[in-house]
Amino acid sequence: MKSEMEIRCNMCGKKIEQKQDMPMEDFASVKKAWGYFSKKDGTVQEFDLCEACWDAFLRRFQIPVTETELKEML
């Protein structure tokens, strides 16, 4: 969940610390616009997850996510 001043993990509520509007730790930000053939057609949902909650979320998957390493980080 983002406001103009703060970012919080939607799962655990942890505040993502910022300095001069720059997050001091990484987090996942998800935005999904639902379309045809869904029960949420026309709805947009957004949420943020801290790294710990992201890891907990992924552990619930029956099929593991695919991971690759970046060759260069900007």
PDB file of N, CA, C, O and CB in Angstrom:
ATOM      1  N   MET A   1       0.856  -1.165   0.000  1.00  0.00           N
ATOM      2  CA  MET A   1       0.000   0.000   0.000  1.00  0.00           C
ATOM      3  C   MET A   1       0.900   1.226   0.000  1.00  0.00           C
ATOM      4  O   MET A   1       1.803   1.343   0.829  1.00  0.00           O
ATOM      5  CB  MET A   1      -0.973  -0.001   1.223  1.00  0.00           C
ATOM      6  N   LYS A   2       0.650   2.147  -0.940  1.00  0.00           N
ATOM      7  CA  LYS A   2       1.474   3.338  -1.044  1.00  0.00           C
ATOM      8  C   LYS A   2       0.642   4.577  -0.737  1.00  0.00           C
ATOM      9  O   LYS A   2      -0.512   4.686  -1.153  1.00  0.00           O
ATOM     10  CB  LYS A   2       2.103   3.441  -2.441  1.00  0.00           C
ATOM     11  N   SER A   3       1.223   5.472  -0.032  1.00  0.00           N
ATOM     12  CA  SER A   3       0.663   6.808   0.079  1.00  0.00           C
ATOM     13  C   SER A   3       1.769   7.723  -0.423  1.00  0.00           C
ATOM     14  O   SER A   3       2.854   7.250  -0.760  1.00  0.00           O
ATOM     15  CB  SER A   3       0.196   7.166   1.573  1.00  0.00           C
ATOM     16  N   GLU A   4       1.516   9.005  -0.476  1.00  0.00           N
ATOM     17  CA  GLU A   4       2.549   9.910  -0.964  1.00  0.00           C
ATOM     18  C   GLU A   4       3.766   9.909  -0.054  1.00  0.00           C
ATOM     19  O   GLU A   4       4.872  10.208  -0.503  1.00  0.00           O
ATOM     20  CB  GLU A   4       1.999  11.319  -1.091  1.00  0.00           C
ATOM     21  N   MET A   5       3.577   9.574   1.228  1.00  0.00           N
ATOM     22  CA  MET A   5       4.663   9.665   2.185  1.00  0.00           C
ATOM     23  C   MET A   5       5.259   8.309   2.573  1.00  0.00           C
ATOM     24  O   MET A   5       6.430   8.248   2.947  1.00  0.00           O
ATOM     25  CB  MET A   5       4.180  10.363   3.409  1.00  0.00           C
ATOM     26  N   GLU A   6       4.491   7.232   2.494  1.00  0.00           N
ATOM     27  CA  GLU A   6       5.028   5.975   2.987  1.00  0.00           C
ATOM     28  C   GLU A   6       4.583   4.797   2.130  1.00  0.00           C
ATOM     29  O   GLU A   6       3.594   4.861   1.400  1.00  0.00           O
ATOM     30  CB  GLU A   6       4.608   5.757   4.424  1.00  0.00           C
ATOM     31  N   ILE A   7       5.352   3.722   2.250  1.00  0.00           N
ATOM     32  CA  ILE A   7       5.038   2.454   1.597  1.00  0.00           C
ATOM     33  C   ILE A   7       4.938   1.424   2.705  1.00  0.00           C
ATOM     34  O   ILE A   7       5.815   1.353   3.566  1.00  0.00           O
ATOM     35  CB  ILE A   7       6.124   2.051   0.512  1.00  0.00           C
ATOM     36  N   ARG A   8       3.882   0.625   2.697  1.00  0.00           N
ATOM     37  CA  ARG A   8       3.696  -0.423   3.697  1.00  0.00           C
ATOM     38  C   ARG A   8       3.371  -1.736   2.995  1.00  0.00           C
ATOM     39  O   ARG A   8       2.684  -1.763   1.975  1.00  0.00           O
ATOM     40  CB  ARG A   8       2.571  -0.043   4.700  1.00  0.00           C
ATOM     41  N   CYS A   9       3.880  -2.817   3.564  1.00  0.00           N
ATOM     42  CA  CYS A   9       3.569  -4.159   3.076  1.00  0.00           C
ATOM     43  C   CYS A   9       2.095  -4.425   3.365  1.00  0.00           C
ATOM     44  O   CYS A   9       1.640  -4.280   4.500  1.00  0.00           O
ATOM     45  CB  CYS A   9       4.491  -5.249   3.746  1.00  0.00           C
ATOM     46  N   ASN A  10       1.362  -4.810   2.341  1.00  0.00           N
ATOM     47  CA  ASN A  10      -0.056  -5.083   2.531  1.00  0.00           C
ATOM     48  C   ASN A  10      -0.302  -6.339   3.361  1.00  0.00           C
ATOM     49  O   ASN A  10      -1.369  -6.472   3.961  1.00  0.00           O
ATOM     50  CB  ASN A  10      -0.734  -5.219   1.192  1.00  0.00           C
ATOM     51  N   MET A  11       0.662  -7.268   3.410  1.00  0.00           N
ATOM     52  CA  MET A  11       0.451  -8.509   4.150  1.00  0.00           C
ATOM     53  C   MET A  11       0.731  -8.338   5.639  1.00  0.00           C
ATOM     54  O   MET A  11      -0.113  -8.691   6.463  1.00  0.00           O
ATOM     55  CB  MET A  11       1.330  -9.611   3.583  1.00  0.00           C
ATOM     56  N   CYS A  12       1.891  -7.808   6.001  1.00  0.00           N
ATOM     57  CA  CYS A  12       2.261  -7.717   7.425  1.00  0.00           C
ATOM     58  C   CYS A  12       2.173  -6.303   7.991  1.00  0.00           C
ATOM     59  O   CYS A  12       2.208  -6.122   9.208  1.00  0.00           O
ATOM     60  CB  CYS A  12       3.662  -8.236   7.619  1.00  0.00           C
ATOM     61  N   GLY A  13       2.060  -5.306   7.126  1.00  0.00           N
ATOM     62  CA  GLY A  13       1.942  -3.925   7.584  1.00  0.00           C
ATOM     63  C   GLY A  13       3.267  -3.213   7.804  1.00  0.00           C
ATOM     64  O   GLY A  13       3.287  -2.039   8.173  1.00  0.00           O
ATOM     65  N   LYS A  14       4.377  -3.918   7.581  1.00  0.00           N
ATOM     66  CA  LYS A  14       5.702  -3.326   7.805  1.00  0.00           C
ATOM     67  C   LYS A  14       5.881  -2.067   6.945  1.00  0.00           C
ATOM     68  O   LYS A  14       5.526  -2.039   5.766  1.00  0.00           O
ATOM     69  CB  LYS A  14       6.818  -4.359   7.486  1.00  0.00           C
ATOM     70  N   LYS A  15       6.439  -1.040   7.568  1.00  0.00           N
ATOM     71  CA  LYS A  15       6.736   0.195   6.853  1.00  0.00           C
ATOM     72  C   LYS A  15       8.084   0.042   6.140  1.00  0.00           C
ATOM     73  O   LYS A  15       9.076  -0.345   6.758  1.00  0.00           O
ATOM     74  CB  LYS A  15       6.753   1.418   7.829  1.00  0.00           C
ATOM     75  N   ILE A  16       8.113   0.341   4.860  1.00  0.00           N
ATOM     76  CA  ILE A  16       9.344   0.332   4.079  1.00  0.00           C
ATOM     77  C   ILE A  16      10.009   1.690   4.281  1.00  0.00           C
ATOM     78  O   ILE A  16       9.508   2.720   3.829  1.00  0.00           O
ATOM     79  CB  ILE A  16       9.067   0.040   2.549  1.00  0.00           C
ATOM     80  N   GLU A  17      11.144   1.669   4.967  1.00  0.00           N
ATOM     81  CA  GLU A  17      11.835   2.924   5.279  1.00  0.00           C
ATOM     82  C   GLU A  17      12.311   3.608   3.992  1.00  0.00           C
ATOM     83  O   GLU A  17      12.738   2.956   3.039  1.00  0.00           O
ATOM     84  CB  GLU A  17      13.035   2.664   6.224  1.00  0.00           C
ATOM     85  N   GLN A  18      12.221   4.946   3.999  1.00  0.00           N
ATOM     86  CA  GLN A  18      12.643   5.752   2.861  1.00  0.00           C
ATOM     87  C   GLN A  18      13.510   6.907   3.336  1.00  0.00           C
ATOM     88  O   GLN A  18      13.353   7.405   4.451  1.00  0.00           O
ATOM     89  CB  GLN A  18      11.425   6.277   2.081  1.00  0.00           C
ATOM     90  N   LYS A  19      14.416   7.317   2.480  1.00  0.00           N
ATOM     91  CA  LYS A  19      15.187   8.533   2.693  1.00  0.00           C
ATOM     92  C   LYS A  19      15.080   9.338   1.412  1.00  0.00           C
ATOM     93  O   LYS A  19      15.439   8.869   0.333  1.00  0.00           O
ATOM     94  CB  LYS A  19      16.691   8.225   3.069  1.00  0.00           C
ATOM     95  N   GLN A  20      14.582  10.552   1.548  1.00  0.00           N
ATOM     96  CA  GLN A  20      14.371  11.438   0.404  1.00  0.00           C
ATOM     97  C   GLN A  20      13.567  10.732  -0.683  1.00  0.00           C
ATOM     98  O   GLN A  20      13.938  10.760  -1.857  1.00  0.00           O
ATOM     99  CB  GLN A  20      15.717  11.921  -0.161  1.00  0.00           C
ATOM    100  N   ASP A  21      12.458  10.095  -0.282  1.00  0.00           N
ATOM    101  CA  ASP A  21      11.548   9.379  -1.179  1.00  0.00           C
ATOM    102  C   ASP A  21      12.183   8.194  -1.899  1.00  0.00           C
ATOM    103  O   ASP A  21      11.650   7.731  -2.907  1.00  0.00           O
ATOM    104  CB  ASP A  21      11.006  10.327  -2.192  1.00  0.00           C
ATOM    105  N   MET A  22      13.321   7.692  -1.396  1.00  0.00           N
ATOM    106  CA  MET A  22      13.979   6.524  -1.977  1.00  0.00           C
ATOM    107  C   MET A  22      13.869   5.373  -0.994  1.00  0.00           C
ATOM    108  O   MET A  22      14.373   5.475   0.124  1.00  0.00           O
ATOM    109  CB  MET A  22      15.472   6.822  -2.321  1.00  0.00           C
ATOM    110  N   PRO A  23      13.207   4.252  -1.390  1.00  0.00           N
ATOM    111  CA  PRO A  23      13.115   3.111  -0.484  1.00  0.00           C
ATOM    112  C   PRO A  23      14.496   2.586  -0.105  1.00  0.00           C
ATOM    113  O   PRO A  23      15.377   2.468  -0.957  1.00  0.00           O
ATOM    114  CB  PRO A  23      12.290   1.998  -1.122  1.00  0.00           C
ATOM    115  N   MET A  24      14.682   2.273   1.173  1.00  0.00           N
ATOM    116  CA  MET A  24      15.964   1.782   1.673  1.00  0.00           C
ATOM    117  C   MET A  24      16.028   0.256   1.688  1.00  0.00           C
ATOM    118  O   MET A  24      17.010  -0.320   2.159  1.00  0.00           O
ATOM    119  CB  MET A  24      16.216   2.321   3.071  1.00  0.00           C
ATOM    120  N   GLU A  25      14.998  -0.392   1.180  1.00  0.00           N
ATOM    121  CA  GLU A  25      14.996  -1.837   0.972  1.00  0.00           C
ATOM    122  C   GLU A  25      14.063  -2.134  -0.197  1.00  0.00           C
ATOM    123  O   GLU A  25      13.169  -1.347  -0.507  1.00  0.00           O
ATOM    124  CB  GLU A  25      14.551  -2.608   2.269  1.00  0.00           C
ATOM    125  N   ASP A  26      14.283  -3.275  -0.837  1.00  0.00           N
ATOM    126  CA  ASP A  26      13.473  -3.614  -1.999  1.00  0.00           C
ATOM    127  C   ASP A  26      12.155  -4.242  -1.557  1.00  0.00           C
ATOM    128  O   ASP A  26      12.060  -4.796  -0.462  1.00  0.00           O
ATOM    129  CB  ASP A  26      14.237  -4.568  -2.934  1.00  0.00           C
ATOM    130  N   PHE A  27      11.158  -4.155  -2.402  1.00  0.00           N
ATOM    131  CA  PHE A  27       9.846  -4.728  -2.132  1.00  0.00           C
ATOM    132  C   PHE A  27       9.185  -5.009  -3.479  1.00  0.00           C
ATOM    133  O   PHE A  27       9.594  -4.461  -4.503  1.00  0.00           O
ATOM    134  CB  PHE A  27       8.963  -3.767  -1.244  1.00  0.00           C
ATOM    135  N   ALA A  28       8.176  -5.853  -3.476  1.00  0.00           N
ATOM    136  CA  ALA A  28       7.428  -6.176  -4.693  1.00  0.00           C
ATOM    137  C   ALA A  28       6.185  -5.304  -4.743  1.00  0.00           C
ATOM    138  O   ALA A  28       5.462  -5.164  -3.756  1.00  0.00           O
ATOM    139  CB  ALA A  28       7.048  -7.691  -4.742  1.00  0.00           C
ATOM    140  N   SER A  29       5.951  -4.724  -5.906  1.00  0.00           N
ATOM    141  CA  SER A  29       4.765  -3.908  -6.126  1.00  0.00           C
ATOM    142  C   SER A  29       3.990  -4.546  -7.276  1.00  0.00           C
ATOM    143  O   SER A  29       4.503  -4.658  -8.390  1.00  0.00           O
ATOM    144  CB  SER A  29       5.139  -2.403  -6.439  1.00  0.00           C
ATOM    145  N   VAL A  30       2.753  -4.962  -7.004  1.00  0.00           N
ATOM    146  CA  VAL A  30       1.956  -5.691  -7.980  1.00  0.00           C
ATOM    147  C   VAL A  30       0.715  -4.876  -8.327  1.00  0.00           C
ATOM    148  O   VAL A  30       0.046  -4.327  -7.451  1.00  0.00           O
ATOM    149  CB  VAL A  30       1.563  -7.089  -7.440  1.00  0.00           C
ATOM    150  N   LYS A  31       0.422  -4.811  -9.626  1.00  0.00           N
ATOM    151  CA  LYS A  31      -0.790  -4.139 -10.100  1.00  0.00           C
ATOM    152  C   LYS A  31      -1.433  -5.052 -11.134  1.00  0.00           C
ATOM    153  O   LYS A  31      -0.786  -5.449 -12.102  1.00  0.00           O
ATOM    154  CB  LYS A  31      -0.473  -2.712 -10.706  1.00  0.00           C
ATOM    155  N   LYS A  32      -2.702  -5.385 -10.934  1.00  0.00           N
ATOM    156  CA  LYS A  32      -3.421  -6.275 -11.838  1.00  0.00           C
ATOM    157  C   LYS A  32      -4.721  -5.629 -12.274  1.00  0.00           C
ATOM    158  O   LYS A  32      -5.566  -5.292 -11.446  1.00  0.00           O
ATOM    159  CB  LYS A  32      -3.692  -7.632 -11.171  1.00  0.00           C
ATOM    160  N   ALA A  33      -4.879  -5.459 -13.583  1.00  0.00           N
ATOM    161  CA  ALA A  33      -6.136  -4.985 -14.160  1.00  0.00           C
ATOM    162  C   ALA A  33      -6.875  -6.219 -14.676  1.00  0.00           C
ATOM    163  O   ALA A  33      -6.417  -6.877 -15.610  1.00  0.00           O
ATOM    164  CB  ALA A  33      -5.893  -3.920 -15.316  1.00  0.00           C
ATOM    165  N   TRP A  34      -8.001  -6.524 -14.075  1.00  0.00           N
ATOM    166  CA  TRP A  34      -8.769  -7.704 -14.449  1.00  0.00           C
ATOM    167  C   TRP A  34      -9.588  -7.420 -15.693  1.00  0.00           C
ATOM    168  O   TRP A  34     -10.133  -6.328 -15.857  1.00  0.00           O
ATOM    169  CB  TRP A  34      -9.679  -8.149 -13.298  1.00  0.00           C
ATOM    170  N   GLY A  35      -9.672  -8.412 -16.570  1.00  0.00           N
ATOM    171  CA  GLY A  35     -10.369  -8.232 -17.837  1.00  0.00           C
ATOM    172  C   GLY A  35     -11.495  -9.226 -18.039  1.00  0.00           C
ATOM    173  O   GLY A  35     -12.029  -9.807 -17.094  1.00  0.00           O
ATOM    174  N   TYR A  36     -11.833  -9.399 -19.297  1.00  0.00           N
ATOM    175  CA  TYR A  36     -12.908 -10.312 -19.674  1.00  0.00           C
ATOM    176  C   TYR A  36     -12.676 -11.703 -19.102  1.00  0.00           C
ATOM    177  O   TYR A  36     -11.539 -12.110 -18.868  1.00  0.00           O
ATOM    178  CB  TYR A  36     -13.035 -10.387 -21.192  1.00  0.00           C
ATOM    179  N   PHE A  37     -13.753 -12.413 -18.885  1.00  0.00           N
ATOM    180  CA  PHE A  37     -13.753 -13.793 -18.407  1.00  0.00           C
ATOM    181  C   PHE A  37     -13.285 -13.926 -16.951  1.00  0.00           C
ATOM    182  O   PHE A  37     -12.975 -15.029 -16.499  1.00  0.00           O
ATOM    183  CB  PHE A  37     -12.873 -14.635 -19.299  1.00  0.00           C
ATOM    184  N   SER A  38     -13.235 -12.831 -16.236  1.00  0.00           N
ATOM    185  CA  SER A  38     -12.958 -12.904 -14.803  1.00  0.00           C
ATOM    186  C   SER A  38     -14.173 -12.354 -14.066  1.00  0.00           C
ATOM    187  O   SER A  38     -15.003 -11.652 -14.644  1.00  0.00           O
ATOM    188  CB  SER A  38     -11.652 -12.108 -14.424  1.00  0.00           C
ATOM    189  N   LYS A  39     -14.260 -12.678 -12.811  1.00  0.00           N
ATOM    190  CA  LYS A  39     -15.350 -12.146 -11.989  1.00  0.00           C
ATOM    191  C   LYS A  39     -15.036 -10.737 -11.506  1.00  0.00           C
ATOM    192  O   LYS A  39     -15.845 -10.116 -10.816  1.00  0.00           O
ATOM    193  CB  LYS A  39     -15.614 -13.063 -10.790  1.00  0.00           C
ATOM    194  N   LYS A  40     -13.859 -10.233 -11.871  1.00  0.00           N
ATOM    195  CA  LYS A  40     -13.433  -8.894 -11.442  1.00  0.00           C
ATOM    196  C   LYS A  40     -13.273  -7.950 -12.639  1.00  0.00           C
ATOM    197  O   LYS A  40     -12.571  -6.944 -12.540  1.00  0.00           O
ATOM    198  CB  LYS A  40     -12.106  -8.980 -10.661  1.00  0.00           C
ATOM    199  N   ASP A  41     -13.912  -8.262 -13.756  1.00  0.00           N
ATOM    200  CA  ASP A  41     -13.770  -7.486 -14.985  1.00  0.00           C
ATOM    201  C   ASP A  41     -13.891  -5.985 -14.707  1.00  0.00           C
ATOM    202  O   ASP A  41     -14.880  -5.528 -14.135  1.00  0.00           O
ATOM    203  CB  ASP A  41     -14.824  -7.921 -16.012  1.00  0.00           C
ATOM    204  N   GLY A  42     -12.870  -5.228 -15.119  1.00  0.00           N
ATOM    205  CA  GLY A  42     -12.878  -3.785 -14.938  1.00  0.00           C
ATOM    206  C   GLY A  42     -12.303  -3.316 -13.613  1.00  0.00           C
ATOM    207  O   GLY A  42     -12.251  -2.112 -13.360  1.00  0.00           O
ATOM    208  N   THR A  43     -11.874  -4.233 -12.767  1.00  0.00           N
ATOM    209  CA  THR A  43     -11.312  -3.884 -11.471  1.00  0.00           C
ATOM    210  C   THR A  43      -9.789  -3.893 -11.542  1.00  0.00           C
ATOM    211  O   THR A  43      -9.198  -4.783 -12.153  1.00  0.00           O
ATOM    212  CB  THR A  43     -11.808  -4.854 -10.384  1.00  0.00           C
ATOM    213  N   VAL A  44      -9.155  -2.905 -10.917  1.00  0.00           N
ATOM    214  CA  VAL A  44      -7.700  -2.861 -10.813  1.00  0.00           C
ATOM    215  C   VAL A  44      -7.342  -3.030  -9.345  1.00  0.00           C
ATOM    216  O   VAL A  44      -7.863  -2.317  -8.487  1.00  0.00           O
ATOM    217  CB  VAL A  44      -7.114  -1.522 -11.396  1.00  0.00           C
ATOM    218  N   GLN A  45      -6.453  -3.974  -9.057  1.00  0.00           N
ATOM    219  CA  GLN A  45      -5.995  -4.214  -7.693  1.00  0.00           C
ATOM    220  C   GLN A  45      -4.493  -3.971  -7.629  1.00  0.00           C
ATOM    221  O   GLN A  45      -3.763  -4.327  -8.554  1.00  0.00           O
ATOM    222  CB  GLN A  45      -6.346  -5.659  -7.229  1.00  0.00           C
ATOM    223  N   GLU A  46      -4.026  -3.361  -6.528  1.00  0.00           N
ATOM    224  CA  GLU A  46      -2.609  -3.076  -6.331  1.00  0.00           C
ATOM    225  C   GLU A  46      -2.223  -3.445  -4.908  1.00  0.00           C
ATOM    226  O   GLU A  46      -2.999  -3.253  -3.972  1.00  0.00           O
ATOM    227  CB  GLU A  46      -2.292  -1.584  -6.620  1.00  0.00           C
ATOM    228  N   PHE A  47      -1.007  -3.981  -4.753  1.00  0.00           N
ATOM    229  CA  PHE A  47      -0.495  -4.246  -3.412  1.00  0.00           C
ATOM    230  C   PHE A  47       1.025  -4.286  -3.438  1.00  0.00           C
ATOM    231  O   PHE A  47       1.646  -4.479  -4.483  1.00  0.00           O
ATOM    232  CB  PHE A  47      -1.061  -5.569  -2.858  1.00  0.00           C
ATOM    233  N   ASP A  48       1.606  -4.099  -2.257  1.00  0.00           N
ATOM    234  CA  ASP A  48       3.056  -4.159  -2.070  1.00  0.00           C
ATOM    235  C   ASP A  48       3.356  -5.229  -1.034  1.00  0.00           C
ATOM    236  O   ASP A  48       2.601  -5.411  -0.080  1.00  0.00           O
ATOM    237  CB  ASP A  48       3.638  -2.773  -1.630  1.00  0.00           C
ATOM    238  N   LEU A  49       4.478  -5.944  -1.230  1.00  0.00           N
ATOM    239  CA  LEU A  49       4.916  -6.955  -0.280  1.00  0.00           C
ATOM    240  C   LEU A  49       6.381  -6.732   0.053  1.00  0.00           C
ATOM    241  O   LEU A  49       7.205  -6.533  -0.839  1.00  0.00           O
ATOM    242  CB  LEU A  49       4.693  -8.375  -0.840  1.00  0.00           C
ATOM    243  N   CYS A  50       6.704  -6.766   1.347  1.00  0.00           N
ATOM    244  CA  CYS A  50       8.110  -6.729   1.746  1.00  0.00           C
ATOM    245  C   CYS A  50       8.757  -8.048   1.306  1.00  0.00           C
ATOM    246  O   CYS A  50       8.055  -8.981   0.916  1.00  0.00           O
ATOM    247  CB  CYS A  50       8.262  -6.506   3.305  1.00  0.00           C
ATOM    248  N   GLU A  51      10.070  -8.126   1.365  1.00  0.00           N
ATOM    249  CA  GLU A  51      10.762  -9.315   0.884  1.00  0.00           C
ATOM    250  C   GLU A  51      10.383 -10.566   1.677  1.00  0.00           C
ATOM    251  O   GLU A  51      10.229 -11.639   1.093  1.00  0.00           O
ATOM    252  CB  GLU A  51      12.261  -9.101   0.949  1.00  0.00           C
ATOM    253  N   ALA A  52      10.231 -10.445   2.991  1.00  0.00           N
ATOM    254  CA  ALA A  52       9.864 -11.601   3.819  1.00  0.00           C
ATOM    255  C   ALA A  52       8.483 -12.128   3.442  1.00  0.00           C
ATOM    256  O   ALA A  52       8.291 -13.341   3.353  1.00  0.00           O
ATOM    257  CB  ALA A  52       9.894 -11.226   5.310  1.00  0.00           C
ATOM    258  N   CYS A  53       7.532 -11.246   3.224  1.00  0.00           N
ATOM    259  CA  CYS A  53       6.181 -11.675   2.850  1.00  0.00           C
ATOM    260  C   CYS A  53       6.158 -12.225   1.426  1.00  0.00           C
ATOM    261  O   CYS A  53       5.398 -13.147   1.132  1.00  0.00           O
ATOM    262  CB  CYS A  53       5.188 -10.505   2.980  1.00  0.00           C
ATOM    263  N   TRP A  54       6.979 -11.672   0.549  1.00  0.00           N
ATOM    264  CA  TRP A  54       7.104 -12.206  -0.813  1.00  0.00           C
ATOM    265  C   TRP A  54       7.572 -13.664  -0.742  1.00  0.00           C
ATOM    266  O   TRP A  54       7.014 -14.536  -1.408  1.00  0.00           O
ATOM    267  CB  TRP A  54       8.102 -11.345  -1.664  1.00  0.00           C
ATOM    268  N   ASP A  55       8.604 -13.916   0.076  1.00  0.00           N
ATOM    269  CA  ASP A  55       9.122 -15.277   0.219  1.00  0.00           C
ATOM    270  C   ASP A  55       8.052 -16.213   0.777  1.00  0.00           C
ATOM    271  O   ASP A  55       7.916 -17.343   0.309  1.00  0.00           O
ATOM    272  CB  ASP A  55      10.359 -15.287   1.130  1.00  0.00           C
ATOM    273  N   ALA A  56       7.299 -15.758   1.762  1.00  0.00           N
ATOM    274  CA  ALA A  56       6.215 -16.568   2.343  1.00  0.00           C
ATOM    275  C   ALA A  56       5.135 -16.851   1.300  1.00  0.00           C
ATOM    276  O   ALA A  56       4.606 -17.961   1.240  1.00  0.00           O
ATOM    277  CB  ALA A  56       5.594 -15.851   3.568  1.00  0.00           C
ATOM    278  N   PHE A  57       4.813 -15.869   0.492  1.00  0.00           N
ATOM    279  CA  PHE A  57       3.830 -16.001  -0.581  1.00  0.00           C
ATOM    280  C   PHE A  57       4.283 -17.066  -1.580  1.00  0.00           C
ATOM    281  O   PHE A  57       3.497 -17.933  -1.962  1.00  0.00           O
ATOM    282  CB  PHE A  57       3.615 -14.644  -1.296  1.00  0.00           C
ATOM    283  N   LEU A  58       5.541 -17.003  -2.001  1.00  0.00           N
ATOM    284  CA  LEU A  58       6.053 -17.958  -2.990  1.00  0.00           C
ATOM    285  C   LEU A  58       6.112 -19.381  -2.449  1.00  0.00           C
ATOM    286  O   LEU A  58       5.942 -20.331  -3.214  1.00  0.00           O
ATOM    287  CB  LEU A  58       7.432 -17.535  -3.452  1.00  0.00           C
ATOM    288  N   ARG A  59       6.346 -19.549  -1.158  1.00  0.00           N
ATOM    289  CA  ARG A  59       6.393 -20.891  -0.570  1.00  0.00           C
ATOM    290  C   ARG A  59       5.053 -21.616  -0.671  1.00  0.00           C
ATOM    291  O   ARG A  59       5.007 -22.842  -0.567  1.00  0.00           O
ATOM    292  CB  ARG A  59       6.815 -20.804   0.885  1.00  0.00           C
ATOM    293  N   ARG A  60       3.980 -20.883  -0.870  1.00  0.00           N
ATOM    294  CA  ARG A  60       2.652 -21.495  -0.980  1.00  0.00           C
ATOM    295  C   ARG A  60       2.371 -22.035  -2.384  1.00  0.00           C
ATOM    296  O   ARG A  60       1.381 -22.743  -2.569  1.00  0.00           O
ATOM    297  CB  ARG A  60       1.583 -20.480  -0.601  1.00  0.00           C
ATOM    298  N   PHE A  61       3.201 -21.729  -3.370  1.00  0.00           N
ATOM    299  CA  PHE A  61       2.990 -22.174  -4.738  1.00  0.00           C
ATOM    300  C   PHE A  61       3.198 -23.685  -4.856  1.00  0.00           C
ATOM    301  O   PHE A  61       4.137 -24.230  -4.277  1.00  0.00           O
ATOM    302  CB  PHE A  61       3.932 -21.429  -5.692  1.00  0.00           C
ATOM    303  N   GLN A  62       2.346 -24.343  -5.585  1.00  0.00           N
ATOM    304  CA  GLN A  62       2.513 -25.767  -5.877  1.00  0.00           C
ATOM    305  C   GLN A  62       3.596 -25.975  -6.938  1.00  0.00           C
ATOM    306  O   GLN A  62       4.315 -26.973  -6.901  1.00  0.00           O
ATOM    307  CB  GLN A  62       1.178 -26.382  -6.348  1.00  0.00           C
ATOM    308  N   ILE A  63       3.713 -25.050  -7.870  1.00  0.00           N
ATOM    309  CA  ILE A  63       4.742 -25.089  -8.913  1.00  0.00           C
ATOM    310  C   ILE A  63       5.704 -23.945  -8.624  1.00  0.00           C
ATOM    311  O   ILE A  63       5.300 -22.782  -8.634  1.00  0.00           O
ATOM    312  CB  ILE A  63       4.117 -24.972 -10.370  1.00  0.00           C
ATOM    313  N   PRO A  64       6.971 -24.259  -8.365  1.00  0.00           N
ATOM    314  CA  PRO A  64       7.930 -23.200  -8.015  1.00  0.00           C
ATOM    315  C   PRO A  64       8.087 -22.170  -9.138  1.00  0.00           C
ATOM    316  O   PRO A  64       7.926 -22.485 -10.317  1.00  0.00           O
ATOM    317  CB  PRO A  64       9.292 -23.815  -7.689  1.00  0.00           C
ATOM    318  N   VAL A  65       8.400 -20.948  -8.749  1.00  0.00           N
ATOM    319  CA  VAL A  65       8.643 -19.897  -9.735  1.00  0.00           C
ATOM    320  C   VAL A  65       9.964 -20.166 -10.455  1.00  0.00           C
ATOM    321  O   VAL A  65      10.840 -20.854  -9.931  1.00  0.00           O
ATOM    322  CB  VAL A  65       8.662 -18.497  -9.058  1.00  0.00           C
ATOM    323  N   THR A  66      10.090 -19.625 -11.637  1.00  0.00           N
ATOM    324  CA  THR A  66      11.337 -19.716 -12.387  1.00  0.00           C
ATOM    325  C   THR A  66      12.228 -18.569 -11.947  1.00  0.00           C
ATOM    326  O   THR A  66      11.781 -17.424 -11.881  1.00  0.00           O
ATOM    327  CB  THR A  66      11.086 -19.678 -13.931  1.00  0.00           C
ATOM    328  N   GLU A  67      13.479 -18.865 -11.647  1.00  0.00           N
ATOM    329  CA  GLU A  67      14.438 -17.832 -11.240  1.00  0.00           C
ATOM    330  C   GLU A  67      15.598 -17.806 -12.220  1.00  0.00           C
ATOM    331  O   GLU A  67      16.102 -18.848 -12.640  1.00  0.00           O
ATOM    332  CB  GLU A  67      14.952 -18.083  -9.796  1.00  0.00           C
ATOM    333  N   THR A  68      16.009 -16.610 -12.572  1.00  0.00           N
ATOM    334  CA  THR A  68      17.215 -16.392 -13.380  1.00  0.00           C
ATOM    335  C   THR A  68      18.009 -15.280 -12.733  1.00  0.00           C
ATOM    336  O   THR A  68      17.459 -14.496 -11.960  1.00  0.00           O
ATOM    337  CB  THR A  68      16.866 -16.042 -14.868  1.00  0.00           C
ATOM    338  N   GLU A  69      19.290 -15.199 -13.034  1.00  0.00           N
ATOM    339  CA  GLU A  69      20.121 -14.127 -12.501  1.00  0.00           C
ATOM    340  C   GLU A  69      20.292 -13.054 -13.549  1.00  0.00           C
ATOM    341  O   GLU A  69      20.473 -13.338 -14.733  1.00  0.00           O
ATOM    342  CB  GLU A  69      21.490 -14.658 -12.045  1.00  0.00           C
ATOM    343  N   LEU A  70      20.230 -11.804 -13.091  1.00  0.00           N
ATOM    344  CA  LEU A  70      20.529 -10.693 -13.981  1.00  0.00           C
ATOM    345  C   LEU A  70      22.014 -10.660 -14.267  1.00  0.00           C
ATOM    346  O   LEU A  70      22.831 -10.884 -13.374  1.00  0.00           O
ATOM    347  CB  LEU A  70      20.063  -9.360 -13.376  1.00  0.00           C
ATOM    348  N   LYS A  71      22.361 -10.383 -15.497  1.00  0.00           N
ATOM    349  CA  LYS A  71      23.771 -10.277 -15.851  1.00  0.00           C
ATOM    350  C   LYS A  71      24.349  -8.926 -15.448  1.00  0.00           C
ATOM    351  O   LYS A  71      25.512  -8.819 -15.058  1.00  0.00           O
ATOM    352  CB  LYS A  71      23.957 -10.498 -17.344  1.00  0.00           C
ATOM    353  N   GLU A  72      23.505  -7.891 -15.553  1.00  0.00           N
ATOM    354  CA  GLU A  72      23.912  -6.546 -15.178  1.00  0.00           C
ATOM    355  C   GLU A  72      22.805  -5.908 -14.373  1.00  0.00           C
ATOM    356  O   GLU A  72      21.625  -6.066 -14.688  1.00  0.00           O
ATOM    357  CB  GLU A  72      24.251  -5.693 -16.419  1.00  0.00           C
ATOM    358  N   MET A  73      23.180  -5.193 -13.345  1.00  0.00           N
ATOM    359  CA  MET A  73      22.208  -4.469 -12.562  1.00  0.00           C
ATOM    360  C   MET A  73      22.512  -2.980 -12.680  1.00  0.00           C
ATOM    361  O   MET A  73      23.643  -2.541 -12.473  1.00  0.00           O
ATOM    362  CB  MET A  73      22.222  -4.934 -11.081  1.00  0.00           C
ATOM    363  N   LEU A  74      21.490  -2.223 -13.014  1.00  0.00           N
ATOM    364  CA  LEU A  74      21.673  -0.776 -13.149  1.00  0.00           C
ATOM    365  C   LEU A  74      21.367  -0.082 -11.866  1.00  0.00           C
ATOM    366  O   LEU A  74      21.466   1.142 -11.787  1.00  0.00           O
ATOM    367  CB  LEU A  74      20.806  -0.216 -14.252  1.00  0.00           C
TER     368      LEU A  74
END
